[in-house]
């Protein structure tokens, strides 16, 4: 994800709340907890204020949120028998080589 790497390098956009400053790198670090609703409320508010002013971070958060929704709302597809057999054989060979 090139955009996420670019945001990690950038820190120009900052939001100041309660004497603390959250930059783009901080948004990426807190992303998982934010999307899970497990982020401290004060930090979540700080992150939301940052998103109001930073289009790049807003795009990253929105894309991650949508990706999670799509993934969680789909049913797993069964592997065709031939693919499953080749995969199991390849895994068995790999595990066998590591055990030597």
Secondary structure as UniProt FT lines:
FT   HELIX           2..9
FT   STRAND          14..17
FT   TURN            18..19
FT   STRAND          20..23
FT   HELIX           24..36
FT   HELIX           41..53
FT   HELIX           55..72
FT   HELIX           81..98
//
